[in-house]
Amino acid sequence: MGLPVRDHDYHTYADYLRWDDDARYELIDGVAYAMAPAPMRVHQEVVGEIFRQAANALEEPRCRVFVAPLDVRLPKAGEGDDEVDTVVQPDVLAVCDPERLDERGVRGAPDWVVEVLSPATAGHDQIHKRRVYERAGVAELWLVHPMDRVLTIYRLRDGEYGKPEITELAGETVVGAVPGVSIDWEALTEILPVHGP
């Protein structure tokens, strides 16, 4: 099941900035996807814990970590902001190039993106956004599946993600794209849903 679209028009960041309704959107190739309603508590706790650990562990002073909502504009070429047709709001992201940060958020690919999957957004995140992150040059993409306790990691090599690394949410996982950062999944043990008898 995909996220609902705002309409069937082509939109740019200039349009996005003029919308005055309370709904939040992401633009992907000019299509405005309505963001899912407020996420479940476990989603927010997982996002918050990943952000907390990453922010506390940062060793490189140029790197900054952020949590949604924050606009990440992903131009396809050298177009100005008004012409950009892809604007996303990753759950957690890190940027190590200060030139990509401005008052509106981020312009260009973050170094690391984390999407915490929920039933309402899983297909959108795994299909549409994964493709966008690859095209934009996001060095490392994590898809966290809290219900299944699985982590899928895509690392950019020669402009493509290729085969992902899939692992359990256990132990500690190093963020290759951000020096000094790793996530300890044991800190999330009490938050993650438990399945089975």
N, C-alpha and C positions, 0 to 999 in steps of 0.2 A: 504494500500500500504506500503510495507516494504522498508527499505533502501537497496540500491544495495550492493552486496558483491564484494569484490576485486577479488576473485577467489574461487575455491572450495577446496583449500588446508587447512590443519590444521596449525594454526600459534601460535607462542608463543611471549612473549615480546621480546625475542632475535631477532626474525624475524622483528617485528615491529620497533625496533631501527635501523635496517639496511635499511629500505625502504627510498629511496631518492626522491621519487616523491613528488610533492607539495600537494597532496591530504591528508586529515586527515582521520584517521580511529579509530574505537573502536573495540576491540576484545571481543567477547562474546563466551566463550567455544571454543576458537580456530578459530572462524569464524570472518573474517575481514569485518566489515560493513563500507562502505564509509559514512563519515559524510555528512549531507545535505549541500548544498551551503550556503553562508552567509545568516544568518537569517534576517527576516524582521525587520525593525526599531523598531516596537512596542515590539517585542520579546527582543531585546537588551535593550530597555528602562526599561522593566519590570525586566529583570535580573539585570541591573545596580541599580535600586532602591531597590530591595530586598537585594542585596549585600551591598549597602550603609547603609541601615538601620541596617542590622545585624552587620556590622563592627563597626558602631558607638555605638551600644548598648552592645557590649560584656563586661561583668563584670568579667568573669572568665579569668584571665590572661593566663591560659594554652590553652584556646580555640583560634583557628584561623579560619577566614573565607576566602574562596577563590572563584574565578570566573573562568569559562572556558576560554581558554583551560588549563587544568592541568591534567596530567595523574594520575589516581587512579588505582593502581594495586590491584586486588582482588584475592589473592591466595586461593586455595581451601583447602590446608593443609600447610605443612611447606616447599613447594617447593621454590627454589631460583628464583630470578627475571627472569632468562633466561627461566624458565619452566612455568611461569605464563601464562595462556591462556585467562585471562579476564582483560582488561584494558579499563576503561570508562572515559569520561570527562563530569561530571555533570555540569549543568549551574551554580549552586551555591552550595557550600558545606562548612561544618564546621567540624573541627577536634579538639577534646579536649584532645587527647593523643599525646604529642610531639614526642613520640617514633615512631609514624606512619609517621612522616614527614622526608623526606630526599631530597637530591638535585634533584632527578628526579620527585618529587611530593609527592604522598601519597601511602603508602603500608598498606593495610588493610582497613576495613570499616570506612568511615566517620561517625560521630555521626548524622549529618543532611545533607540531600541531597534535592535540589530543581531542578526539571526539569520543564521548561516553555515550554508547548506544542505548536507545530506549525503543520500545516497540513502535512508537510513533515516528521515529526518525531513522531507524536502522537502515532501511533500504536507501533512503536519500543520502545518508552519510557514506555508506559503503559503495554506492554506485556513482551518483552525481558528484559529490564533494571529493571523493577519492580521485576521480578523473581530473577535477579542477586543480587539486593540490599538486598532482603529478605534473600537469601542464605548466603550472605557475613556478615549479621548482622548489616546493617545500622539501627540505632535505630528509626529514623524518616525520612520518605520520603514524600515530598510534590510534587504533580503534579498540576501545575498552568495552568488553561485553560483561557487565556486572552480573547479569542473571546466570550466564554460563561460566563465569569466572575464567574468561579467556582474554588474552591480549593478542591482537594482530598488529605486527609492526611492518611498515613499508619503509624502505630506505632507498633514496634516489641514487641510481647508478647510471651514468651515461644518459641522463635525461628521462629514465624510466624507472618505475618501481619494481617491475619483475615479480618474482615469487616472494610472498611475504613470509616472515618468521611468525609462527604461531606458538604461543606458550601459555601456561596456566598463570593465573594471578597468584603467584606464590614466590616467596623469597624476595629478591631485589632485581630490578631491571635498570640497566644503565641507559641513559639518554645519550646516544652517540653524537648527536648534533649540538649538544649544549655541554661544554666542559664542566665536569664536577657534579653533574646532576644525575641522581638515580632515584627511583621510586621503590619504597619498601612496601610491598603488598600486605605484609603482616599487620601493618597499621590499619588496614582496611578490613581485616577479618571480621570484626564485629559489625561492620556496616553492610557487607555484602550479603545478599539473600542466601539462605540455606535451602537446598533441595534434598529430597529423599526422606527416608524414614527418620 
